[in-house]
Amino acid sequence: MAPGPSQGATIAGLGRGDQPVIQLVGFRLDEEDYAIAITKIQEIILMKPITRLPQVPDFIEGLINLRGSVIPIVNLRKRFGLPAREIDDETRTIVVNVQDKTVGVVVDAVTQVMRINRDQVQPPPLGVLAVSHRYLAGLAKLDDRLLIILDIEKLFEADELAAAAIA
């Protein structure tokens, strides 16, 4: 069964053109494996001092100075409602470019850069909650683990993130 128009468009959005292989950067949150299309990532950095902002959603940690550019920092654990975790040597900030803005995303650990055949990516099942479903570009089965591929553009459509980027 071929994916419907919206499913095909979402999966196609993972890479450029009709290339059979997509490149992803994998990372961990809690015990789950996630990935973002490498084309959306500017760089991966160690944690930097964060300047806190008043009256922003709790998942917006604040702002950092990245070589003269001030960028907002979002904690994905908090964004997804996961329990808090101490920052350690594995914690990283993935700097992504979305909607003409640069945003830092705090993750537990970056795991690897991977190449996956486009036909390994499946659309999220319809049973997934409607809110979280819109942030998923697809799912891929790797060995005995399930890789959750995020649509980072959709994750940063929220008004509160736009407000943080302006701050």
Secondary structure as a PSIPRED ss2 file (coil, helix, strand):
# PSIPRED VFORMAT (PSIPRED V4.0)

   1 M C   1.000  0.000  0.000
   2 A C   1.000  0.000  0.000
   3 P C   1.000  0.000  0.000
   4 G C   1.000  0.000  0.000
   5 P H   0.000  1.000  0.000
   6 S H   0.000  1.000  0.000
   7 Q H   0.000  1.000  0.000
   8 G H   0.000  1.000  0.000
   9 A H   0.000  1.000  0.000
  10 T H   0.000  1.000  0.000
  11 I H   0.000  1.000  0.000
  12 A H   0.000  1.000  0.000
  13 G C   1.000  0.000  0.000
  14 L C   1.000  0.000  0.000
  15 G C   1.000  0.000  0.000
  16 R C   1.000  0.000  0.000
  17 G C   1.000  0.000  0.000
  18 D C   1.000  0.000  0.000
  19 Q C   1.000  0.000  0.000
  20 P C   1.000  0.000  0.000
  21 V E   0.000  0.000  1.000
  22 I E   0.000  0.000  1.000
  23 Q E   0.000  0.000  1.000
  24 L E   0.000  0.000  1.000
  25 V E   0.000  0.000  1.000
  26 G E   0.000  0.000  1.000
  27 F E   0.000  0.000  1.000
  28 R E   0.000  0.000  1.000
  29 L E   0.000  0.000  1.000
  30 D C   1.000  0.000  0.000
  31 E C   1.000  0.000  0.000
  32 E E   0.000  0.000  1.000
  33 D E   0.000  0.000  1.000
  34 Y E   0.000  0.000  1.000
  35 A E   0.000  0.000  1.000
  36 I E   0.000  0.000  1.000
  37 A E   0.000  0.000  1.000
  38 I H   0.000  1.000  0.000
  39 T H   0.000  1.000  0.000
  40 K H   0.000  1.000  0.000
  41 I E   0.000  0.000  1.000
  42 Q E   0.000  0.000  1.000
  43 E E   0.000  0.000  1.000
  44 I E   0.000  0.000  1.000
  45 I E   0.000  0.000  1.000
  46 L E   0.000  0.000  1.000
  47 M C   1.000  0.000  0.000
  48 K C   1.000  0.000  0.000
  49 P C   1.000  0.000  0.000
  50 I C   1.000  0.000  0.000
  51 T E   0.000  0.000  1.000
  52 R C   1.000  0.000  0.000
  53 L C   1.000  0.000  0.000
  54 P C   1.000  0.000  0.000
  55 Q C   1.000  0.000  0.000
  56 V C   1.000  0.000  0.000
  57 P C   1.000  0.000  0.000
  58 D C   1.000  0.000  0.000
  59 F C   1.000  0.000  0.000
  60 I E   0.000  0.000  1.000
  61 E E   0.000  0.000  1.000
  62 G E   0.000  0.000  1.000
  63 L E   0.000  0.000  1.000
  64 I E   0.000  0.000  1.000
  65 N E   0.000  0.000  1.000
  66 L E   0.000  0.000  1.000
  67 R C   1.000  0.000  0.000
  68 G C   1.000  0.000  0.000
  69 S E   0.000  0.000  1.000
  70 V E   0.000  0.000  1.000
  71 I E   0.000  0.000  1.000
  72 P E   0.000  0.000  1.000
  73 I E   0.000  0.000  1.000
  74 V E   0.000  0.000  1.000
  75 N E   0.000  0.000  1.000
  76 L H   0.000  1.000  0.000
  77 R H   0.000  1.000  0.000
  78 K H   0.000  1.000  0.000
  79 R H   0.000  1.000  0.000
  80 F C   1.000  0.000  0.000
  81 G C   1.000  0.000  0.000
  82 L C   1.000  0.000  0.000
  83 P C   1.000  0.000  0.000
  84 A C   1.000  0.000  0.000
  85 R C   1.000  0.000  0.000
  86 E C   1.000  0.000  0.000
  87 I C   1.000  0.000  0.000
  88 D C   1.000  0.000  0.000
  89 D C   1.000  0.000  0.000
  90 E C   1.000  0.000  0.000
  91 T C   1.000  0.000  0.000
  92 R E   0.000  0.000  1.000
  93 T E   0.000  0.000  1.000
  94 I E   0.000  0.000  1.000
  95 V E   0.000  0.000  1.000
  96 V E   0.000  0.000  1.000
  97 N E   0.000  0.000  1.000
  98 V E   0.000  0.000  1.000
  99 Q C   1.000  0.000  0.000
 100 D C   1.000  0.000  0.000
 101 K E   0.000  0.000  1.000
 102 T E   0.000  0.000  1.000
 103 V E   0.000  0.000  1.000
 104 G E   0.000  0.000  1.000
 105 V E   0.000  0.000  1.000
 106 V E   0.000  0.000  1.000
 107 V E   0.000  0.000  1.000
 108 D C   1.000  0.000  0.000
 109 A E   0.000  0.000  1.000
 110 V E   0.000  0.000  1.000
 111 T E   0.000  0.000  1.000
 112 Q E   0.000  0.000  1.000
 113 V E   0.000  0.000  1.000
 114 M E   0.000  0.000  1.000
 115 R E   0.000  0.000  1.000
 116 I E   0.000  0.000  1.000
 117 N E   0.000  0.000  1.000
 118 R H   0.000  1.000  0.000
 119 D H   0.000  1.000  0.000
 120 Q H   0.000  1.000  0.000
 121 V E   0.000  0.000  1.000
 122 Q E   0.000  0.000  1.000
 123 P C   1.000  0.000  0.000
 124 P C   1.000  0.000  0.000
 125 P C   1.000  0.000  0.000
 126 L C   1.000  0.000  0.000
 127 G C   1.000  0.000  0.000
 128 V C   1.000  0.000  0.000
 129 L C   1.000  0.000  0.000
 130 A H   0.000  1.000  0.000
 131 V H   0.000  1.000  0.000
 132 S H   0.000  1.000  0.000
 133 H H   0.000  1.000  0.000
 134 R C   1.000  0.000  0.000
 135 Y C   1.000  0.000  0.000
 136 L E   0.000  0.000  1.000
 137 A E   0.000  0.000  1.000
 138 G E   0.000  0.000  1.000
 139 L E   0.000  0.000  1.000
 140 A E   0.000  0.000  1.000
 141 K E   0.000  0.000  1.000
 142 L E   0.000  0.000  1.000
 143 D C   1.000  0.000  0.000
 144 D C   1.000  0.000  0.000
 145 R E   0.000  0.000  1.000
 146 L E   0.000  0.000  1.000
 147 L E   0.000  0.000  1.000
 148 I E   0.000  0.000  1.000
 149 I E   0.000  0.000  1.000
 150 L E   0.000  0.000  1.000
 151 D C   1.000  0.000  0.000
 152 I H   0.000  1.000  0.000
 153 E H   0.000  1.000  0.000
 154 K H   0.000  1.000  0.000
 155 L H   0.000  1.000  0.000
 156 F C   1.000  0.000  0.000
 157 E C   1.000  0.000  0.000
 158 A C   1.000  0.000  0.000
 159 D H   0.000  1.000  0.000
 160 E H   0.000  1.000  0.000
 161 L H   0.000  1.000  0.000
 162 A H   0.000  1.000  0.000
 163 A H   0.000  1.000  0.000
 164 A H   0.000  1.000  0.000
 165 A H   0.000  1.000  0.000
 166 I H   0.000  1.000  0.000
 167 A C   1.000  0.000  0.000
